[in-house]
Each structure stands twice: as structure tokens, then as C-alpha cells.
Amino acid sequence: MNALVDTNVWLDVFLAREPFATTSGRAISILDGPEYGLFAGATTMTTIFYLVEKYRGRTTAFRKLRSLLDRCRIAPVDESVLGAALKVDFDDYEDAVLHATADAAGLEAILTRNPGDFAGASLRIFTPEEFVAIQKS
């Protein structure tokens, strides 16, 4: 399974946001395994850098971004993705862009801590807890 990891899950890990960091980190580690594909959206990169720099400093932000780039593939965002995001019935455009990004990249799922934000998604939606639990069964 190839899955896009939502910005909030990456931030759980990079900012050590408890009680979510451990399970989010575990889910990302599983997706980083040989039978999965780990992806981030291109728009996620700038948001992560901005927030990690704000809360942990510039050096940490560069280090975290480098680790993300070394670890996963980046799903591109272009005009067609941004246009497709305008056509889906999501309350939040950022979530619509992530969904359209994953769809355009041919991914099968999105890992998010806020599955309600993806109501009506055409892809499979998992929370980190759900994804980790599925791997244990």
C-alpha cells in the first residue's frame, strides 16, 4: 500500500506532540517498510518547515525537513491537483489538496489524525492508531 501522510501526523513526530507522537511515529515507520510506500505532499514540506522553525528553531527545521526528504517520496502539487481540489466537497481546501495530491499520484490511502476532514474521500483513510492496529492483526 502506498499512502500519503497528512501534515498533522508528521508534525506529531517532529514536534513530539503527545499523546500522538509515539503512534504517529510507529505508523510512519511501518509505511517506511519494504511492502509500503511512504509519501508526503509537496505542500506539506513548507508547512512543516514553517511550524518546526517557529517552535524548535531554524537548524532543527532544516534537519527535520532533510530527514523527511531522505525518508519518503514527495507527491507533486501542480495546477491540475489544485484544480481537482476545488471540485471535491471538502470543508477545508488544504485537506482537499492533500486528497487530490494522493489521488493524482495513484496512492491508495491517507494517514491522518483527523479522518473526519476527509469525509467523502475516494481513498482509504486511516488514523495512525487504526493503521498500527491493522498491522498487528
C-alpha positions, 0 to 999 in steps of 0.5 A: 500500500502506498499512502500519503501522510497528512501534515498533522501526523508528521508534525506529531513526530517532529514536534513530539506532540503527545499523546500522538507522537509515539503512534504517529511515529510507529505508523510512519515507520511501518509505511517506511517498510519494504511492502509500503510506500511512504509519501508526503505532499509537496505542500506539506514540506513548507508547512512543516518547515514553517511550524518546526522553525517557529517552535524548535528553531531554524537548524532543527527545521532544516534537519527535520525537513532533510530527514523527511526528504531522505525518508519518503517520496514527495507527491507533486502539487501542480495546477491540475491537483489544485484544480481537482481540489476545488471540485471535491466537497471538502470543508477545508481546501488544504485537506482537499489538496492533500486528497487530490495530491494522493489521488493524482499520484495513484496512492491508495490511502491517507494517514491522518489524525483527523479522518473526519476532514476527509469525509467523502474521500475516494481513498482509504483513510486511516488514523495512525492508531487504526493503521498500527492496529491493522498491522498487528492483526 
